[in-house]
């Protein structure tokens, strides 16, 4: 860290300087003294006190560890300690806790300060609450899971429990969430409440709503949010007070789930073990979950109970082996690298013998909850494999498996609560990597089980990998990356374009440009192979600039020959989009070829908002100001569809081909119809991707989708072939 203090400044004078500096900071700023035992805090500014909830007298002289809590990853703490011991600065994110027990995600920067003789004088620390960003990321994950679950017809309570799990993870320890739905008789039906005692759920299940029926019954009845900060004294809980207090439930906030036509379909409730008043940010977070619940409820089928029995473990509420196998097959069909892991606590049988079967089941449930907190990838699948074990599948590059499984192993660093006692466990984990569906799902599971058996032969926490030969796949990936550099030098990339058409007339109105790679050594390399490799190796921007240049040359030739020009969409990656010179380079290219900006459309996937929404919004505004139109590609599979789309100045929504391929399914059709209506309401065009049959075309016309593209009309083709088609149409 660059500082302006004199190199000969004494430690005391440096401390005074740091205090004055910290007083000016609007963000949290602290100073610790490594010369004192336990490296205590010797200065904190007011922003730190506001962030933590402590007084200055409570924190000065203490080590920053007092901010840690039950779900703070011990491995992350050790990593910070090791970096500081090595004299390195630290930049990390850590789950911390305020004085009142409320968790918050802390973006932490620690910088050592040294004198001219390299003696360590102080550590300064900057802290920023990034919980809101973490909440947004969690909402993105659960939204994607709900979309996928709807498409696959999963049980409604499986999808709703995902929402409860997310809600609980951002409040104090022992916070419990529930989602209750209304039946046709206006009775509350427990749909997801895994953390609440089953005896409590059984009594609440079937309760008639009314004006004084606890938090949820009242919220559903009045269609208004009901905040009960103290159940013991609130009249709304008069008839249910003893039930709640006997289960250590002391406060309950309930938000009604209301559809667009103002129909209440249920409530989402958050319970606390102490009286608790919400902050505005708390209510805002829970309210952002309500549309996800409404979506899941709207498109669930009428066989929920059958699916629940088929896909859920009745003892824990965790998805079971059948659910896992179905999900694993879908993951494998993605043709991406990943792994399967079986996770078993050595103490399961002993805990069952001492505390009973229910206690052992509760251990599995707690393990599942911790794993879900540390493994937040959108495609992770976790289930109960057998009585003593969980099974996890994730799509992840091979080089990240060690780090990821180490995070899973880290859940055993802290004790589990069994009954009234804290119990430490040891974990045995068997892992098998995979690539696509080269090995069938049953073989993968058997291999992971074999690795688990090997792990059990050794004491302590053990991670055992099943031995497989991955050399060929690794060499192939490296070969692709190496050939990419040569391909760029030898101009091996070409451009194909696919027409977009009017669905009623078949008339072409614009195009999408697509990169193609014909390698002299590798032959024709598919885009789904070279594009990920280009993104991982940092070469995607160069490829996209080649595509843009070739498209502009094509448009320039047509212009010079007096032929008609049509807009062409260029796919832009996240890295390219956020490049500081992206818009400037784009404008310069248009000027160089003499092509008006209206003939180039920028296509971006909707997950762009997850990276940095405010910056993305600013770039979109710059594009619009420069005369470029923008399009959201693969709509329905990502981030913006339920939250930020309306804030972006885009003119076109492209409905993902995965929806079009299954549009004959009632649930999928409902989603597509909603997207088309959403586009119309926002003043945007909706374009259906991947139209391949006359049946798909007919359905799209019926629901009001006016534009599309796909093999039914035209395949991607060279610009020379497009010239011939356009010339023929103009005659």
FIPAMAR-797578 format. One line per 4 residues: for each residue x, y, z of C-alpha. Coordinates in nm, 4 decimals. Each point is the difference from the previous one (the first is absolute). Layout:
% residues N
X/Y/Z | ...
//
This chain:
% residues 731
0.0000/0.0000/0.0000 | 0.1410/0.3397/-0.0965 | 0.0120/0.2446/0.2906 | 0.1140/0.3596/0.0331
0.1471/-0.0181/0.3499 | 0.3739/0.0802/0.0370 | 0.2254/-0.3074/0.0052 | 0.1696/0.1156/0.3218
-0.3325/0.0506/0.1799 | -0.0073/-0.1602/0.3440 | -0.2545/-0.2670/0.0798 | -0.1895/0.2341/0.2351
-0.0168/0.2771/-0.2578 | -0.1032/-0.2511/-0.2645 | -0.2801/-0.1154/0.2290 | -0.1244/0.3585/0.0414
0.0104/0.0414/-0.3776 | -0.1981/-0.3204/-0.0529 | -0.2613/0.1083/0.2543 | -0.0498/0.3309/-0.1774
-0.0214/-0.1842/-0.3298 | -0.2546/-0.2475/0.1368 | -0.2151/0.2801/0.1390 | -0.0418/0.1263/-0.3577
-0.1045/-0.3388/-0.1402 | -0.3672/-0.0550/-0.0720 | 0.0577/-0.3773/-0.0083 | 0.1159/-0.2210/0.2856
0.3672/0.0577/0.0893 | 0.1937/-0.1706/0.2804 | 0.3602/-0.0239/0.1180 | 0.1576/-0.2938/0.1857
0.3372/-0.0165/0.1732 | 0.1966/-0.3199/-0.0742 | 0.2528/0.0881/0.2714 | -0.2627/-0.0610/0.2675
-0.1152/-0.3503/0.0965 | -0.2835/-0.1283/-0.2219 | 0.0341/0.2904/-0.2477 | -0.2831/0.2057/0.1616
-0.2017/0.2868/-0.1404 | 0.1538/0.3308/0.1048 | -0.2181/0.2265/-0.2127 | -0.3447/-0.0281/-0.1616
-0.1959/0.2728/-0.1762 | -0.3700/0.0752/0.0357 | -0.0850/-0.1875/-0.3200 | 0.1353/-0.3213/0.1534
-0.2158/0.0505/0.3085 | -0.3075/0.0484/-0.2182 | 0.0886/-0.3080/-0.2015 | 0.0597/-0.2286/0.2987
-0.2483/0.1390/0.2524 | 0.2645/0.0078/0.2763 | 0.1189/0.2982/0.2017 | 0.3573/0.1220/-0.0163
0.0585/-0.1104/0.3599 | -0.1089/-0.3552/-0.0855 | 0.2368/-0.0484/-0.2923 | 0.3230/0.1849/0.0759
0.2583/-0.2459/0.1298 | -0.1854/-0.2963/-0.1569 | 0.1036/-0.2136/-0.2964 | -0.2300/0.0287/-0.3043
-0.1016/-0.3613/0.0531 | -0.2960/0.1205/0.2082 | -0.1754/0.0673/-0.3338 | 0.0125/-0.3693/-0.0865
-0.2896/-0.2334/0.0702 | -0.1375/-0.3514/-0.0374 | -0.0076/-0.0015/-0.3815 | 0.3260/0.1862/-0.0604
0.2230/-0.2333/-0.1991 | 0.2950/-0.1030/0.2151 | 0.2018/-0.0697/-0.3151 | -0.0457/0.3631/-0.1091
0.1149/0.1223/0.3414 | 0.3103/-0.2203/-0.0168 | 0.0708/0.1329/-0.3492 | -0.0103/0.3590/0.1296
0.2299/-0.0870/0.2901 | 0.2480/-0.1737/-0.2297 | 0.0115/0.2926/-0.2410 | 0.0593/0.2474/0.2814
0.2701/-0.2202/0.1527 | 0.1712/-0.0045/-0.3399 | -0.0142/0.3790/-0.0072 | -0.2448/0.0132/-0.2887
-0.3022/0.2248/-0.0436 | -0.3452/-0.1610/0.0139 | -0.3058/0.0523/-0.2180 | -0.2825/-0.2439/0.0669
-0.3676/-0.0382/0.0859 | -0.1000/-0.1439/0.3362 | -0.3279/-0.0694/0.1760 | 0.0017/0.2145/0.3163
-0.2534/0.0778/0.2714 | -0.1191/0.3242/0.1531 | -0.0420/0.0385/0.3738 | -0.3679/-0.0955/-0.0233
0.0912/-0.3252/-0.1771 | -0.1042/0.1102/-0.3473 | 0.2366/-0.1448/-0.2627 | 0.1450/0.2174/-0.2738
0.2443/-0.0635/-0.2827 | 0.3131/0.2038/0.0578 | 0.2300/0.0951/-0.2871 | 0.3228/0.0286/0.1937
0.3257/0.1694/-0.1035 | 0.2967/-0.0198/0.2394 | 0.3237/0.1826/-0.0787 | 0.3234/-0.0260/0.2046
0.1901/0.3271/0.0546 | 0.3783/-0.0176/0.0401 | 0.2768/0.2486/0.0803 | 0.3110/0.0684/-0.2080
0.1696/-0.3070/0.1555 | -0.2921/-0.2210/-0.1044 | -0.1167/-0.0395/0.3591 | -0.3728/-0.0612/0.0265
-0.1636/0.2888/0.1873 | -0.3758/-0.0384/-0.0444 | -0.2687/-0.1761/-0.1932 | -0.2742/0.2176/-0.1418
-0.3304/-0.1566/-0.0966 | -0.2855/0.1177/-0.2208 | -0.3377/-0.1700/0.0232 | -0.3030/0.0281/-0.2250
-0.3396/-0.1659/0.0436 | -0.0656/-0.1850/-0.3285 | -0.2998/-0.1967/0.1269 | -0.2267/0.1613/-0.2578
0.2187/-0.1279/-0.2828 | 0.0119/-0.3434/0.1582 | -0.3786/0.0066/0.0265 | -0.0258/0.0897/-0.3674
0.2296/-0.2870/-0.0900 | -0.2080/-0.2370/0.2127 | -0.3199/0.1236/-0.1661 | 0.1568/-0.0631/-0.3383
0.0886/-0.3564/0.0981 | -0.3407/-0.0889/0.1418 | -0.1755/0.1680/-0.2935 | 0.1932/-0.2147/-0.2449
-0.0750/-0.3126/0.2022 | -0.3704/0.0823/-0.0029 | 0.0004/0.0537/-0.3765 | 0.1684/-0.3341/-0.0511
-0.2188/-0.1739/0.2563 | -0.3160/0.1320/-0.1638 | 0.1127/-0.1247/-0.3382 | 0.0749/-0.3449/0.1410
-0.3228/-0.0239/0.1973 | 0.1546/-0.0296/0.3469 | -0.2157/-0.0063/0.3108 | -0.1024/0.3469/0.1105
0.1295/-0.0418/0.3553 | 0.3450/-0.0900/-0.1350 | 0.0135/0.3372/-0.1769 | -0.1459/0.1944/0.2931
0.2423/-0.1530/0.2484 | 0.2825/0.1464/-0.2071 | -0.1510/0.3446/0.0649 | -0.0236/-0.0698/0.3754
0.3627/-0.1121/0.0100 | 0.1101/0.3256/-0.1639 | -0.2108/0.2102/0.2378 | 0.1415/-0.1708/0.3098
0.3610/0.0421/-0.1093 | -0.0139/0.3806/0.0287 | -0.1360/0.0288/0.3530 | 0.1119/-0.0881/0.3522
0.0886/-0.3569/0.0889 | -0.3055/-0.2148/0.0727 | -0.2187/0.2212/-0.2209 | -0.2701/-0.2150/-0.1543
-0.2021/0.0654/-0.3147 | -0.3230/-0.1496/-0.1239 | -0.2179/0.0317/-0.3062 | -0.3698/-0.0658/0.0494
-0.2452/-0.0290/-0.2868 | -0.3746/0.0558/0.0008 | -0.2335/-0.2811/-0.1006 | -0.3448/0.0472/-0.1509
-0.1516/0.0346/0.3491 | 0.2375/0.2797/0.1015 | 0.1978/-0.2297/0.2256 | 0.3761/0.0221/0.0462
0.1891/-0.2980/-0.1412 | 0.3643/-0.0505/0.0983 | 0.1912/-0.0111/-0.3302 | 0.3582/0.0520/0.1185
0.1161/0.0251/0.3615 | 0.2825/-0.2482/0.0473 | 0.1601/0.1973/0.2845 | -0.3133/0.0286/0.2118
-0.0921/-0.2824/0.2408 | -0.2257/-0.2562/-0.1641 | -0.2381/0.0137/0.2970 | -0.0438/0.3740/-0.0569
-0.0581/-0.0454/-0.3734 | -0.2638/-0.2658/0.0633 | -0.2064/0.2369/0.2151 | 0.0352/0.2964/-0.2378
-0.0858/-0.2160/-0.3021 | -0.3659/0.0510/-0.0868 | -0.0533/0.3151/0.2085 | -0.2733/0.2311/-0.1298
0.1223/0.3520/-0.0739 | -0.1529/0.2981/0.1767 | 0.0589/0.3461/0.1448 | 0.1690/-0.1293/0.3195
0.1582/-0.3268/-0.1067 | 0.3661/0.0503/0.0760 | 0.2266/0.1697/-0.2514 | -0.0649/-0.2199/-0.3040
-0.3747/-0.0434/0.0435 | -0.0403/0.3748/0.0414 | 0.2316/0.0888/-0.2890 | -0.1866/-0.2345/-0.2362
-0.3344/0.1388/0.1183 | 0.0889/0.3707/-0.0222 | 0.2381/-0.0262/-0.3002 | 0.2449/0.2121/0.1969
0.3371/-0.0635/0.1586 | -0.0299/-0.0882/0.3683 | 0.2972/0.0648/0.2286 | -0.0225/-0.1524/0.3476
0.3137/0.0962/0.1900 | -0.1015/-0.1792/0.3236 | -0.2351/-0.2962/-0.0219 | -0.0459/-0.0115/0.3769
-0.1708/0.3394/0.0168 | -0.1579/0.0426/-0.3444 | -0.3811/-0.0526/-0.0078 | 0.0176/-0.1581/-0.3474
0.1666/-0.3003/0.1643 | -0.2299/-0.0313/0.2996 | -0.1390/-0.3392/-0.1118 | 0.3377/-0.1337/-0.1147
0.2382/0.1576/0.2516 | 0.0583/-0.3108/0.2100 | 0.0631/-0.2118/-0.3086 | 0.2584/0.2460/-0.1317
0.1761/0.0651/0.3300 | 0.0241/-0.3705/0.0798 | 0.1933/-0.0383/-0.3255 | 0.2233/0.3002/0.0828
-0.1584/0.2215/-0.2677 | -0.0029/0.3584/0.1283 | -0.0564/0.2190/-0.3066 | -0.1562/-0.0531/-0.3408
-0.0087/0.2174/-0.3124 | -0.2406/-0.1095/-0.2724 | -0.0379/0.1306/-0.3553 | -0.2982/-0.0982/-0.2166
0.0726/-0.1470/-0.3418 | -0.2306/0.1830/-0.2360 | -0.0425/-0.0680/-0.3725 | -0.0342/0.2711/-0.2639
-0.3777/-0.0264/0.0223 | 0.0231/0.0683/0.3778 | -0.0765/-0.3547/0.1039 | 0.1745/-0.1239/0.3140
0.1535/-0.3421/-0.0573 | 0.1937/-0.0272/0.3247 | 0.2522/0.1596/0.2345 | 0.3716/-0.0080/0.0706
0.0862/0.0261/0.3674 | 0.3244/0.0524/0.1898 | 0.0188/-0.1136/0.3645 | 0.2549/0.1085/0.2626
0.0959/-0.1405/0.3388 | 0.0031/0.3487/0.1544 | -0.2272/0.3045/-0.0405 | 0.1155/0.1687/-0.3158
-0.0908/0.3102/-0.1982 | 0.0835/0.0014/-0.3734 | 0.2130/0.2532/-0.1756 | -0.1133/0.1353/-0.3346
0.2687/-0.2060/-0.1721 | -0.1349/-0.3178/0.1638 | -0.3524/0.0530/-0.1280 | 0.1271/0.0992/-0.3432
0.1926/-0.3279/-0.0260 | -0.2982/-0.2154/0.1003 | -0.2279/0.1945/-0.2348 | 0.2398/-0.0769/-0.2876
-0.0574/-0.3690/0.0682 | -0.3775/0.0312/-0.0418 | -0.0002/0.0116/-0.3865 | 0.2083/-0.3182/-0.0065
-0.2533/-0.1744/0.2209 | -0.2876/0.1285/-0.2137 | 0.1747/-0.1314/-0.3111 | 0.0529/-0.3438/0.1511
-0.3603/-0.0213/0.1213 | -0.1455/0.1197/-0.3306 | 0.1641/-0.2679/-0.2115 | -0.0052/-0.2984/0.2363
-0.2136/-0.2967/-0.1046 | -0.2696/-0.1798/0.1974 | 0.2112/-0.3013/0.0894 | 0.2103/0.1669/0.2678
-0.0536/-0.2674/0.2613 | 0.0947/-0.2792/-0.2385 | 0.3174/0.1805/-0.1024 | 0.0856/0.0808/0.3607
-0.0146/-0.3651/0.0946 | 0.2014/-0.0918/-0.3079 | 0.2752/0.2585/0.0425 | 0.0288/0.0841/0.3709
0.1438/-0.1853/0.2964 | -0.2876/-0.0144/0.2466 | 0.2229/0.0102/0.3106 | 0.1922/0.3172/-0.0847
-0.1824/0.1788/-0.2811 | 0.3198/-0.0218/-0.2071 | -0.0272/-0.1157/-0.3647 | 0.0539/-0.3743/-0.0312
0.1986/-0.2314/-0.2279 | -0.2679/-0.0038/-0.2731 | 0.0070/0.3774/-0.0203 | 0.3796/-0.0029/-0.0120
0.0233/-0.2530/-0.2831 | -0.2424/0.2007/-0.2168 | 0.1922/0.3203/0.0648 | 0.3361/-0.1677/-0.0557
-0.1064/-0.1235/-0.3436 | -0.0967/0.3541/-0.0960 | 0.3337/0.1341/0.1237 | 0.1891/-0.2619/-0.1975
-0.1893/0.0923/-0.3159 | 0.1480/0.3491/0.0295 | 0.3275/-0.1597/-0.1178 | 0.1964/0.2032/0.2537
0.2617/-0.1184/0.2522 | -0.1158/-0.0638/0.3533 | 0.0116/-0.2401/0.2930 | -0.2136/-0.2226/0.2198
0.0801/-0.0207/0.3716 | -0.1437/-0.2187/0.2742 | 0.0318/0.1570/0.3455 | -0.0369/-0.2029/0.3171
0.0598/0.0812/0.3699 | 0.1843/-0.2792/0.1806 | -0.2062/0.0628/0.3130 | -0.3443/-0.0529/-0.1581
-0.0630/-0.3457/0.1456 | 0.1379/0.0950/0.3418 | -0.2212/0.3110/0.0175 | -0.2991/-0.2148/-0.0928
0.0856/-0.2468/0.2775 | 0.0462/0.2701/0.2653 | -0.2601/0.2620/-0.0940 | -0.2435/-0.1915/-0.2194
-0.0717/-0.0257/-0.3721 | -0.1627/0.3446/-0.0169 | 0.3191/0.1616/0.1318 | 0.2092/-0.1772/-0.2640
-0.2448/0.1172/-0.2676 | 0.0287/0.3528/0.1363 | 0.3782/-0.0199/-0.0352 | -0.0438/-0.0806/-0.3706
-0.2397/0.2940/-0.0312 | 0.2474/0.2399/0.1652 | 0.2795/-0.1277/-0.2249 | -0.2175/0.0632/-0.3062
-0.0735/0.3553/0.1138 | 0.3689/0.0785/0.0538 | 0.1000/-0.1462/-0.3353 | -0.2674/0.2091/-0.1710
0.1453/0.3101/0.1657 | 0.3535/-0.0621/-0.1219 | -0.0967/-0.1439/-0.3407 | -0.2041/0.2668/-0.1729
0.0459/-0.1015/-0.3623 | -0.3277/0.0102/-0.1890 | 0.0380/-0.3517/-0.1385 | 0.0954/-0.1795/0.3235
-0.2201/-0.2986/0.0887 | -0.0043/-0.1451/0.3511 | -0.2062/-0.2897/0.1314 | -0.0070/-0.2710/0.2651
0.1829/-0.2928/-0.1528 | -0.0569/-0.2510/0.2783 | -0.0834/0.0142/0.3681 | 0.3440/0.1271/0.1107
0.1074/0.1923/-0.3113 | -0.0644/0.2942/-0.2288 | 0.0853/0.0057/-0.3691 | 0.0982/0.3113/-0.1944
0.0486/0.0683/-0.3713 | 0.1408/0.3190/-0.1481 | 0.1168/0.1258/-0.3365 | 0.3443/0.1431/0.0584
0.3380/0.0028/-0.1808 | 0.2390/-0.2743/0.1162 | 0.2525/0.2475/0.1393 | -0.2617/0.1434/0.2391
-0.1164/-0.3312/0.1502 | 0.2656/-0.0034/0.2750 | -0.0942/0.3500/0.1182 | -0.3708/-0.0727/-0.0158
0.0139/-0.3299/0.1880 | 0.2252/0.1614/0.2612 | -0.2791/0.2487/0.0695 | -0.2373/-0.2923/0.0504
0.2481/-0.1656/0.2355 | 0.0143/0.3292/0.1918 | -0.3557/-0.0461/0.1323 | 0.1454/-0.2452/0.2545
0.2208/0.2680/0.1575 | -0.2861/0.1234/0.2174 | -0.2157/-0.2111/0.2343 | -0.3528/-0.1152/-0.0803
-0.2826/0.0380/0.2497 | -0.1466/-0.3405/0.0893 | -0.2712/0.0376/0.2582 | 0.1501/0.2445/0.2485
0.3601/-0.1027/-0.0612 | 0.2682/0.1073/-0.2464 | 0.1473/-0.2899/-0.1949 | 0.3005/0.0018/-0.2320
0.0011/-0.2393/-0.2931 | 0.2542/-0.1362/-0.2478 | -0.0889/-0.0179/-0.3675 | 0.0830/-0.2611/-0.2606
-0.0439/0.1242/-0.3567 | 0.0270/-0.2108/-0.3144 | 0.0351/0.1929/-0.3268 | -0.0203/-0.0990/-0.3661
0.0570/0.2649/-0.2713 | -0.1919/-0.0299/-0.3261 | -0.0211/0.1576/-0.3425 | -0.3456/-0.0001/-0.1575
-0.1654/-0.3399/-0.0298 | 0.3093/-0.2007/-0.0911 | -0.0811/-0.2104/0.3101 | -0.3623/-0.0789/0.0874
-0.1514/0.1371/0.3205 | -0.0127/-0.3311/0.1861 | 0.3687/-0.0623/-0.0695 | 0.0856/0.3468/0.1275
-0.1867/-0.0622/0.3239 | 0.1610/-0.3408/0.0451 | 0.3444/0.1513/-0.0595 | -0.0634/0.2727/0.2587
-0.1161/-0.2691/0.2445 | 0.3199/-0.1956/-0.0646 | 0.2038/0.3118/0.0761 | -0.2048/0.0430/0.3177
0.0889/-0.3551/0.1072 | 0.3662/0.0863/-0.0511 | -0.0385/0.3139/0.2128 | -0.1502/-0.2025/0.2854
0.3214/-0.2025/0.0262 | 0.1874/0.3066/0.1261 | -0.0476/0.1992/0.3234 | -0.1173/0.3596/0.0270
-0.1527/0.2173/-0.2710 | 0.0840/-0.1711/-0.3284 | -0.0596/0.0995/-0.3620 | 0.0525/-0.2852/-0.2456
-0.0066/0.0324/-0.3808 | -0.0976/-0.2904/-0.2180 | 0.2888/-0.0642/-0.2425 | -0.0944/0.0834/-0.3608
0.2043/0.0906/-0.3053 | -0.0757/0.3628/-0.0871 | 0.3171/0.0633/-0.2025 | -0.1692/-0.0104/-0.3398
-0.2653/0.2522/0.0953 | 0.2540/0.2342/0.1567 | 0.2229/-0.0259/-0.3074 | -0.2947/0.0686/-0.2283
-0.0966/0.3146/0.1932 | 0.3606/0.1213/-0.0013 | 0.0261/-0.0779/-0.3725 | -0.3078/0.2119/-0.0748
0.1437/0.2950/0.1957 | 0.3387/-0.0300/-0.1738 | -0.1584/-0.0219/-0.3451 | -0.2127/0.3079/0.0745
0.3075/0.2226/-0.0031 | 0.1085/-0.1389/-0.3370 | -0.3541/0.0306/-0.1350 | -0.0088/0.3703/0.0839
0.3345/0.0530/-0.1706 | -0.1004/-0.1995/-0.3111 | -0.3473/0.1562/-0.0325 | -0.1752/-0.3364/0.0282
-0.3199/0.1516/0.1380 | -0.2887/0.0773/-0.2310 | -0.3512/0.1343/0.0475 | -0.3304/-0.1666/-0.0729
-0.3244/0.1875/0.0359 | -0.3467/-0.1294/0.0830 | -0.3047/0.1977/-0.1108 | -0.2675/0.1191/0.2395
-0.3421/-0.0061/-0.1599 | -0.3546/0.1221/0.0357 | -0.1898/-0.3077/0.1218 | -0.3091/0.0828/-0.2072
0.1615/0.0914/-0.3320 | 0.3377/-0.1726/0.0200 | 0.1639/0.3275/-0.1068 | 0.3569/0.0589/0.1201
0.0420/0.3173/0.2044 | 0.3409/-0.0487/0.1668 | 0.2786/-0.2503/0.0719 | 0.2073/-0.1508/0.2774
0.3746/-0.0362/-0.0631 | 0.1640/-0.3240/0.1179 | 0.3716/-0.0818/0.0201 | 0.1268/-0.3134/-0.1779
0.3447/-0.1584/0.0294 | 0.1483/-0.2222/-0.2700 | 0.3393/-0.1198/0.1233 | 0.2543/-0.1540/-0.2337
0.1097/-0.2379/0.2775 | -0.3260/-0.0604/0.1907 | -0.2564/0.0360/-0.2772 | -0.3336/0.1659/0.0732
-0.0034/0.0912/0.3700 | -0.3543/0.0470/0.1420 | -0.0798/0.3355/0.1658 | -0.0974/-0.1744/0.3247
0.3594/-0.1263/0.0146 | 0.2080/0.3012/-0.1047 | -0.2092/0.2794/0.1562 | 0.0363/-0.1258/0.3621
0.3701/-0.0606/-0.0682 | 0.0321/0.3544/-0.1355 | -0.1770/0.1422/0.3063 | 0.2195/-0.1972/0.2403
0.3204/0.1008/-0.1815 | -0.0893/0.3688/-0.0439 | -0.0262/-0.0181/-0.3817 | -0.3745/0.0476/-0.0387
0.0293/0.3780/-0.0480 | 0.2372/-0.0491/-0.2942 | -0.2409/-0.2448/-0.1641 | -0.2965/0.2338/0.0475
0.1944/0.2900/-0.1521 | 0.0738/-0.2223/-0.3034 | -0.3707/-0.0791/-0.0318 | -0.0895/0.3701/0.0186
0.2609/0.0924/-0.2605 | -0.1137/-0.2686/-0.2444 | -0.3643/0.1023/0.0429 | 0.0852/0.3662/-0.0621
0.1977/-0.0944/-0.3122 | -0.3008/-0.1914/-0.1281 | -0.2349/0.2930/0.0677 | 0.2500/0.2379/-0.1612
0.0103/-0.2105/-0.3192 | -0.3784/-0.0030/-0.0212 | -0.0104/0.3747/0.0575 | 0.2596/0.0636/-0.2721
-0.2083/-0.2038/-0.2468 | -0.3160/0.1882/0.0930 | -0.1618/-0.3035/0.1615 | -0.2371/-0.0035/0.2931
0.1504/-0.0133/0.3530 | -0.1592/-0.1751/0.2955 | 0.0960/0.0034/0.3701 | 0.2396/-0.2702/0.1170
0.0214/-0.1162/0.3634 | 0.3460/-0.0630/0.1462 | 0.0340/-0.2188/0.3096 | 0.2181/0.1690/0.2601
0.1519/-0.1824/0.2974 | 0.0007/0.1392/0.3533 | 0.3751/0.0693/-0.0044 | -0.0283/0.1910/-0.3277
-0.3106/0.1904/0.1098 | 0.1690/0.1314/0.3152 | 0.3256/0.0860/-0.1774 | 0.0701/0.3714/0.0597
0.0284/0.0748/-0.3742 | -0.2889/-0.2183/-0.1181 | -0.2377/0.2794/-0.1044 | 0.2789/0.2232/-0.1340
0.1469/-0.2855/-0.2091 | -0.3448/-0.0837/-0.1314 | -0.0683/0.3570/-0.1113 | 0.3444/0.0259/-0.1598
-0.0597/-0.3201/-0.1987 | -0.3345/0.1297/-0.1291 | 0.1599/0.3263/-0.1108 | 0.2904/-0.1789/-0.1706
-0.2336/-0.2022/-0.2213 | -0.2565/0.2744/-0.0463 | -0.2888/-0.2057/0.1386 | -0.2731/0.1718/0.2064
-0.0303/-0.1340/0.3548 | -0.3597/-0.1105/-0.0565 | 0.1273/-0.2960/-0.2020 | 0.1846/-0.1629/0.2908
-0.1909/-0.1435/0.2965 | 0.1786/-0.1118/0.3167 | -0.1128/-0.3331/0.1484 | 0.0815/-0.0661/0.3659
-0.1125/-0.2872/0.2245 | -0.2252/0.1107/0.2840 | 0.2494/-0.1124/0.2672 | 0.1973/0.3176/-0.0803
-0.1853/0.1695/0.2856 | 0.1501/-0.2342/0.2562 | 0.3546/0.1230/-0.0722 | -0.0605/0.3704/0.0612
-0.3527/0.1140/-0.0721 | 0.0572/0.3731/0.0417 | 0.2991/-0.0037/-0.2342 | -0.1907/-0.2181/-0.2483
-0.2878/0.2459/0.0065 | 0.2412/0.2864/-0.0682 | 0.1553/-0.1825/-0.2978 | -0.3424/-0.0759/-0.1444
-0.0855/0.3703/0.0292 | 0.3227/0.0897/-0.1851 | -0.0888/-0.2464/-0.2766 | -0.3488/0.1454/-0.0308
0.1375/0.3536/-0.0107 | 0.2378/-0.1045/-0.2794 | -0.2911/-0.1422/-0.2015 | 0.0505/-0.3727/0.0666
-0.2916/-0.2224/0.0890 | 0.0540/-0.2773/0.2558 | -0.1462/-0.3441/0.0461 | -0.0257/-0.2393/0.2952
0.1019/-0.3476/-0.1210 | -0.1121/-0.3380/0.1463 | -0.2733/0.1703/0.1994 | -0.1654/-0.2043/0.2741
0.3082/-0.1885/0.1174 | 0.1790/0.2650/0.1990 | 0.0036/0.3036/0.2249 | -0.1970/0.2940/-0.1289
-0.3274/-0.1603/-0.0919 | -0.1670/0.0558/0.3358 | 0.1795/0.3069/0.1262 | 0.2050/0.2448/-0.2060
-0.1145/-0.0442/-0.3604 | -0.2384/0.2952/0.0158 | 0.2891/0.2298/0.0957 | 0.2138/-0.0796/-0.3048
-0.0444/0.1942/-0.3264 | -0.0213/-0.3107/-0.2187 | -0.2349/-0.0374/-0.2948 | -0.0126/-0.3752/-0.0488
-0.0460/-0.3164/0.2076 | 0.1150/-0.3305/-0.1503 | -0.1875/-0.2939/0.1505 | 0.2421/-0.2826/0.0738
-0.0186/-0.2978/-0.2380 | -0.0420/-0.2402/0.2936 | -0.3503/0.1439/0.0512 | -0.0880/-0.0147/-0.3699
0.1062/-0.3655/-0.0262 | -0.2506/-0.0892/0.2737 | -0.2685/0.2542/-0.0781 | -0.2602/-0.2732/-0.0488
0.0251/-0.0656/0.3754 | -0.2696/0.1978/0.1839 | 0.2354/0.1353/0.2659 | 0.2617/0.1077/-0.2515
-0.2652/0.1562/-0.2229 | -0.1215/0.2058/0.2952 | 0.3532/0.1304/0.0587 | 0.0483/0.0919/-0.3671
-0.3379/0.1734/-0.0108 | 0.0973/0.1985/0.3120 | 0.3310/0.1061/-0.1561 | -0.1761/0.1147/-0.3191
-0.2500/0.1998/0.2059 | 0.2825/0.1415/0.2133 | 0.1810/0.1193/-0.3125 | -0.3168/0.1620/-0.1332
-0.0648/0.1738/0.3336 | 0.3552/0.1365/0.0058 | -0.0191/0.1199/-0.3605 | 0.2525/-0.2569/-0.1219
0.0051/-0.2550/-0.2798 | 0.0041/-0.3701/0.0903 | 0.1906/-0.2374/-0.2285 | -0.0304/-0.3768/0.0315
0.3268/-0.1892/-0.0505 | 0.0365/-0.3522/-0.1358 | -0.3281/-0.0399/-0.1934 | 0.0225/-0.3365/-0.1748
-0.3548/-0.1256/-0.0619 | -0.3251/0.1296/-0.1411 | -0.1685/-0.0897/0.3305 | 0.2325/0.2335/0.1910
-0.0617/0.2743/-0.2562 | -0.3783/-0.0393/0.0281 | 0.0053/0.0228/0.3787 | 0.2239/0.3077/-0.0048
-0.2290/0.1759/-0.2459 | -0.2998/-0.0853/0.2185 | 0.1483/0.1548/0.3158 | 0.0984/0.3199/-0.1810
0.3722/-0.0510/-0.0602 | 0.0715/0.1818/-0.3261 | 0.3676/-0.0684/-0.0659 | 0.2391/-0.2919/0.0169
0.2890/-0.1946/-0.1460 | 0.0901/-0.3641/-0.0374 | 0.0658/-0.2885/-0.2376 | -0.3655/-0.0022/-0.1055
0.0732/0.3199/-0.1923 | 0.3765/0.0207/-0.0554 | 0.3124/-0.1600/0.1353 | 0.3072/0.2176/0.0659
0.1777/0.0507/-0.3322 | 0.2873/0.1869/-0.1610 | -0.0600/0.3626/-0.0929 | 0.0337/-0.0882/-0.3702
-0.3013/-0.2299/0.0295 | -0.1933/0.2700/0.1834 | 0.0847/0.2464/-0.2784 | -0.1565/-0.2364/-0.2526
-0.3193/-0.0306/0.2088 | -0.0294/0.3763/0.0527 | 0.0737/0.0758/-0.3657 | -0.2725/-0.2423/-0.1039
-0.2507/0.1615/0.2391 | 0.0809/0.3483/-0.1326 | -0.0708/-0.0922/-0.3646
//
